[in-house]
Amino acid sequence: MPKETAAETSSFPLAGLRVVGFEQAVAAPLCTRHLADLGADVVKIERRGEGDFARAYDSVINGESTWFTWLNRGKRSLSLDLKHAKGIEVANRLVERADVVVQNFAPGAFDRLGLDVATLHAKYPKLIVCSVTGYGEDGPYRDRRAYDLLLQAETGVVSVTGTAEEAAKVGVSVVDLSSGLYAFSSILAALYRRSVTGEGAAIRVSLFDSIMEWMSPLSLMATHGPKPQRAGARHASIVPYGPYTAAAGRQVVIAIQNEREWTRLCSDVFDRPELATDERFKNNELRLRNRGELEPLIDEYLSQLSVEEAEQRFERASIPYSRLNDVSEVLRHPQVLARDRLINIAAGGGTVDVLRSPFNIEGVVEQPAPVPSVGQHNAEVLGELGYGEAEIEALAREGAV
């Protein structure tokens, strides 16, 4: 494994694992990014010339996109023309030595390259192949274009997000992220099984199935109980649970989960113990039904306290709370700084501070993992596959790489 990738020592749990990513956008790259975080050698296949189209989302990070920077650090980039016979030959050589292949091409596209699962497993029975699709590989929607917003709308996420007046999408790409994480965890499970049985696996993850799983509680509620209502930043089925206004118009967020917390909030924060046993508010179901009466009272009581005073009372009463921070503030959050959660990596034409991997495994020390440029590792990867210098130059001349 090249020294500049995420894992420099065998202490990384996936050190030595070879992964090939036929990937673009978000879901599959997130999956392989986390495999790289844990030490896998990930070779990212990119379109010759332009590369992954996520590179063009913006140019904020020294000319590179924020999304690409986040999703692709620690990988090696190999540019290929998969419509070129010699490009396909290179791809097959890569797959031959791989432990895991991840792809999120349109349904059928990978098969047309001669890389269908049946063929691959006939040749390489220990290979783990993970396919990430939009709506799945069958069913009436299998051929639909599937992007995060479209799936948020199709699966009801948008219908329960936003205010009563206007629906909204979730502010992060929750469909892509859920799919990438299910692909990642499925691969880990398949690797464990392979260590026991020696068998490879065919893994199929769809954006539709992934976000539908996350929508299960709300769809169950809508089917068997009252339909969830949009409540802005407040919880659709728990009250009080959301932002409320203290003195000077500053906001704090309260999250009450049980009746003990509700009682303490009324008595120790609001100095209104009688509110806890008010017939309109004495349990969550009643508070939800009467939130139009309750929430103005909460704002009224909090308006008499500064944010700092309210937070002191929350602390003393063990009330779950937070401030309503802006996204521009989070990388300098005191918890981020206190826990040394930032690491400086090379990206684009310079460097940038990014959050460390969320995996905190004792004995594993994350190394700065750079973001590759398109085809940056062509010569290196092709050399490992047995191509000589003259052959590599010929592949480039012919437009295969």
C-alpha positions in Angstrom: 0.0 0.0 0.0 1.4 3.5 -0.8 2.7 5.3 2.2 0.5 8.4 1.6 -2.8 6.5 2.1 -4.7 6.4 5.3 -3.0 3.3 6.7 0.7 3.3 7.2 0.9 0.4 9.6 -0.7 -3.0 10.0 -2.5 -1.8 13.1 -5.3 -0.7 10.8 -8.0 -3.4 10.9 -8.4 -3.5 7.1 -4.7 -3.1 6.2 -3.9 -5.3 3.1 -7.5 -5.3 1.9 -7.7 -4.4 -1.8 -10.8 -2.5 -2.9 -11.7 -1.3 -6.4 -14.4 1.4 -6.6 -16.2 1.9 -9.9 -17.9 4.9 -8.3 -19.1 8.4 -8.5 -21.2 10.9 -6.6 -21.8 10.1 -2.9 -23.1 6.8 -1.8 -20.5 4.4 -3.1 -17.6 6.8 -2.5 -18.7 7.2 1.2 -18.6 3.4 1.5 -15.1 3.1 0.1 -13.9 6.2 2.0 -14.7 4.4 5.2 -13.0 1.3 4.0 -9.9 3.5 3.4 -10.2 5.0 6.8 -9.8 1.6 8.3 -6.7 0.8 6.2 -8.0 -0.7 2.9 -6.1 0.2 -0.3 -8.9 1.7 -2.3 -8.3 2.3 -6.1 -11.0 4.7 -7.4 -11.8 4.3 -11.0 -12.6 7.7 -12.6 -13.7 8.7 -16.0 -10.7 9.7 -18.1 -10.3 13.5 -18.2 -13.1 14.8 -16.1 -13.1 12.3 -13.3 -15.9 11.8 -10.9 -18.6 14.4 -11.6 -18.7 15.2 -7.8 -15.4 17.1 -8.5 -17.5 19.7 -10.3 -20.0 20.3 -7.5 -18.0 23.4 -6.4 -14.3 24.5 -6.3 -14.1 25.8 -2.7 -11.2 23.6 -1.4 -8.2 25.0 -3.3 -10.0 24.4 -6.6 -11.4 21.0 -5.5 -15.0 20.4 -4.4 -16.0 20.1 -0.8 -18.0 16.9 -1.4 -15.2 15.2 -3.3 -12.6 16.2 -0.7 -14.8 14.7 2.1 -15.6 11.5 0.2 -12.3 10.6 -1.4 -9.4 11.3 0.8 -7.1 8.3 1.3 -7.8 6.7 -2.1 -5.7 6.2 -5.2 -7.2 7.5 -8.5 -6.9 5.5 -11.7 -8.5 7.2 -14.8 -9.9 4.7 -17.3 -12.0 4.8 -20.5 -14.2 1.8 -19.9 -15.5 2.0 -23.5 -12.0 1.3 -24.6 -11.0 -2.4 -24.9 -7.7 -1.8 -23.2 -9.4 0.2 -20.5 -11.6 -2.9 -19.8 -8.5 -5.0 -19.8 -7.0 -2.9 -17.1 -10.2 -3.0 -15.1 -10.2 -6.8 -15.3 -6.7 -7.0 -14.1 -7.6 -4.8 -11.1 -10.6 -6.9 -10.3 -8.5 -10.1 -10.5 -6.4 -9.0 -7.5 -9.2 -7.4 -5.5 -10.9 -8.5 -2.3 -13.8 -6.1 -2.7 -15.4 -4.4 -5.7 -17.9 -1.6 -5.2 -19.9 0.0 -8.0 -22.8 2.4 -8.3 -23.3 2.5 -12.1 -26.8 2.5 -13.6 -28.6 -0.9 -13.5 -27.1 -3.1 -16.2 -24.1 -0.9 -17.0 -21.7 -3.0 -15.0 -23.0 -6.1 -16.6 -22.5 -4.7 -20.1 -18.8 -4.3 -19.2 -18.6 -8.0 -18.7 -18.3 -7.5 -15.0 -21.6 -9.0 -13.9 -21.7 -10.8 -10.5 -22.2 -14.3 -12.0 -19.1 -14.0 -14.2 -17.0 -12.4 -11.5 -17.8 -15.1 -8.9 -17.2 -17.9 -11.4 -13.7 -16.5 -11.9 -13.1 -15.3 -8.3 -15.2 -17.2 -5.8 -13.8 -15.2 -2.8 -14.6 -11.8 -4.3 -17.1 -9.5 -2.6 -19.0 -7.4 -5.0 -21.2 -4.6 -3.7 -23.6 -2.9 -6.1 -25.3 0.3 -5.1 -28.4 1.3 -7.2 -31.2 3.8 -6.9 -34.4 1.8 -6.7 -32.9 -1.7 -6.7 -32.1 -4.1 -9.6 -35.7 -5.1 -10.2 -39.2 -3.7 -9.8 -41.0 -1.0 -11.9 -38.7 1.8 -10.9 -35.4 0.0 -11.5 -34.4 2.2 -14.5 -35.3 5.5 -13.0 -32.7 8.1 -12.4 -32.2 8.3 -8.6 -30.7 11.3 -6.9 -30.9 12.2 -3.2 -33.7 14.8 -3.4 -35.8 12.6 -5.7 -35.6 9.7 -3.2 -36.3 12.0 -0.3 -39.5 13.0 -2.1 -40.4 9.5 -3.3 -40.1 7.9 0.2 -41.9 10.6 2.2 -38.9 12.2 3.8 -39.8 15.6 2.3 -43.4 15.2 3.5 -42.3 15.1 7.1 -39.6 17.8 6.9 -40.0 21.5 7.0 -42.7 23.7 8.5 -46.5 23.3 8.5 -46.6 25.8 5.6 -43.8 24.4 3.4 -42.2 21.0 3.0 -38.4 20.8 2.7 -35.6 18.4 2.0 -33.2 17.3 4.8 -30.2 19.7 4.7 -27.6 16.9 4.1 -27.8 14.1 1.6 -29.4 11.6 4.0 -30.4 9.1 1.3 -26.9 8.9 -0.2 -25.3 8.7 3.3 -27.6 6.0 4.6 -26.9 3.9 1.5 -23.2 4.3 1.7 -23.2 3.2 5.4 -25.4 0.2 4.6 -23.0 -0.8 1.8 -20.0 -0.3 4.2 -21.5 -2.4 7.0 -22.6 -5.1 4.5 -19.1 -5.4 3.2 -17.7 -5.8 6.7 -20.2 -8.5 7.4 -19.3 -10.3 4.2 -15.6 -10.0 5.0 -16.2 -11.7 8.4 -18.2 -14.5 6.7 -15.4 -14.9 4.2 -12.9 -15.3 7.0 -15.0 -18.2 8.3 -16.2 -19.9 5.1 -13.9 -18.7 2.4 -16.9 -17.6 0.3 -17.3 -14.3 -1.5 -20.6 -12.4 -1.6 -22.9 -10.5 -3.9 -24.2 -7.4 -2.0 -27.1 -5.3 -3.3 -27.8 -2.0 -1.6 -30.4 0.5 -3.0 -30.9 4.1 -2.1 -34.6 3.4 -1.9 -34.4 0.5 0.5 -31.9 2.3 2.7 -33.9 5.5 3.3 -37.1 3.5 3.6 -35.6 1.7 6.5 -34.9 5.0 8.2 -38.5 6.1 7.5 -40.0 2.9 9.1 -41.1 4.5 12.5 -42.9 7.3 10.7 -44.5 5.1 8.1 -45.7 2.8 10.9 -47.1 5.8 12.7 -48.9 7.0 9.6 -50.3 3.6 8.9 -51.5 2.7 12.4 -51.9 6.1 14.1 -52.0 9.8 13.4 -50.1 11.0 10.3 -46.9 12.7 11.4 -47.1 16.5 10.9 -44.3 18.8 9.8 -43.0 20.7 12.8 -39.9 22.6 11.5 -37.0 22.1 13.8 -39.3 20.7 16.4 -40.1 17.0 16.8 -43.3 15.9 15.1 -44.3 13.5 17.9 -42.5 14.7 21.1 -43.1 18.0 23.0 -41.2 19.9 24.1 -38.4 18.9 21.7 -36.9 21.7 19.6 -35.7 25.4 19.7 -37.3 27.9 22.0 -36.6 31.6 22.5 -34.9 33.0 25.5 -34.2 36.7 26.4 -32.9 39.0 23.6 -34.4 36.6 21.0 -31.6 34.1 21.4 -32.6 30.4 20.9 -31.9 27.3 22.9 -32.9 23.7 22.1 -34.6 21.5 24.6 -35.2 17.8 24.2 -37.5 16.3 26.8 -37.7 12.5 26.5 -39.7 11.4 29.5 -42.0 12.6 32.3 -39.2 12.9 34.9 -37.4 15.4 32.7 -40.7 17.2 32.0 -41.4 17.5 35.8 -37.9 18.9 36.4 -38.2 21.3 33.5 -41.4 22.8 35.0 -40.2 23.0 38.6 -36.5 23.7 38.4 -36.2 25.7 35.2 -39.5 27.5 34.7 -40.4 27.7 38.5 -43.9 26.5 37.5 -44.3 23.0 39.1 -48.0 23.1 38.6 -47.5 23.0 34.8 -46.2 19.4 35.1 -49.6 18.2 36.3 -51.8 20.5 34.2 -54.4 18.2 32.6 -53.5 19.5 29.2 -49.8 18.7 29.5 -49.3 15.8 32.0 -48.0 13.3 29.4 -46.5 13.5 26.0 -49.6 12.5 24.1 -51.5 15.4 25.7 -48.6 17.8 25.2 -48.5 16.9 21.5 -52.3 17.4 21.2 -52.1 20.8 23.0 -48.7 22.0 21.7 -50.3 25.2 20.4 -51.1 26.2 23.9 -47.9 24.8 25.6 -45.2 26.1 23.3 -46.1 29.8 23.7 -45.9 29.3 27.5 -42.4 27.8 27.2 -41.3 30.8 25.1 -42.8 33.1 27.7 -41.0 31.5 30.6 -37.7 31.3 28.8 -37.9 34.9 27.6 -37.3 35.9 31.2 -33.9 34.2 31.2 -30.8 34.9 29.3 -29.4 32.0 27.3 -26.6 31.7 29.9 -29.1 31.6 32.8 -31.3 29.1 31.1 -28.3 26.8 30.4 -27.2 27.0 34.1 -30.7 25.9 35.1 -30.7 23.1 32.5 -27.4 21.9 33.9 -28.6 21.9 37.5 -31.9 20.1 36.5 -30.2 17.6 34.2 -32.3 18.8 31.2 -31.0 17.9 27.8 -30.3 21.0 25.8 -28.0 22.6 23.2 -27.4 25.9 21.4 -28.6 26.4 17.9 -25.3 26.7 16.2 -24.6 27.8 12.6 -22.8 25.4 10.3 -20.0 27.9 9.9 -19.2 27.4 13.6 -19.1 23.7 14.0 -15.4 23.1 12.9 -14.4 25.4 15.8 -16.8 23.9 18.3 -15.1 23.6 21.7 -15.7 19.8 21.7 -14.1 19.4 18.3 -11.0 21.4 19.5 -10.8 19.8 22.9 -10.8 16.3 21.4 -8.3 17.1 18.6 -10.8 16.1 16.0 -9.2 18.0 13.1 -6.5 16.8 10.8 -4.8 18.7 8.0 -4.7 17.0 4.6 -3.6 17.9 1.1 -6.4 18.8 -1.3 -6.5 20.6 -4.6 -3.6 23.0 -4.7 -3.1 23.3 -1.0 -4.2 21.9 2.3 -7.3 22.0 4.4 -8.4 21.0 8.0 -11.0 18.3 7.9 -12.6 16.2 10.6 -10.9 13.0 11.5 -12.5 9.7 10.7 -15.3 8.8 13.2 -13.7 5.4 13.9 -11.8 5.6 17.2 -10.1 2.2 17.5 -7.4 1.9 20.2 -4.0 1.5 18.7 -5.0 3.0 15.3 -3.6 6.5 14.7 -5.1 8.2 11.7 -2.6 9.6 9.2 -3.2 12.6 6.9 -4.7 11.1 3.8 -4.6 13.3 0.7 -7.3 13.8 -1.9 -6.2 12.5 -5.3 -6.3 14.3 -8.5 -7.8 12.6 -11.6 -5.5 9.8 -12.6 -2.8 10.8 -10.1 -1.9 7.1 -9.5 -2.1 5.8 -13.0 1.5 4.9 -13.4 1.8 3.5 -9.8 -1.3 1.3 -10.1 -0.6 0.1 -13.6 2.9 -0.8 -12.6 1.6 -2.9 -9.8 -0.6 -4.7 -12.4 2.5 -5.6 -14.4 2.5 -2.9 -17.1 5.9 -1.7 -18.1 6.7 2.0 -18.6 6.4 1.8 -22.4 3.0 0.0 -22.1 1.7 2.6 -19.7 2.8 5.4 -22.1 1.0 3.5 -25.0 -2.2 3.2 -22.9 -2.2 6.9 -22.3 -1.5 7.7 -26.0 -4.3 5.4 -27.1 -6.8 7.1 -24.7 -7.4 4.0 -22.5 -6.1 5.7 -19.3 
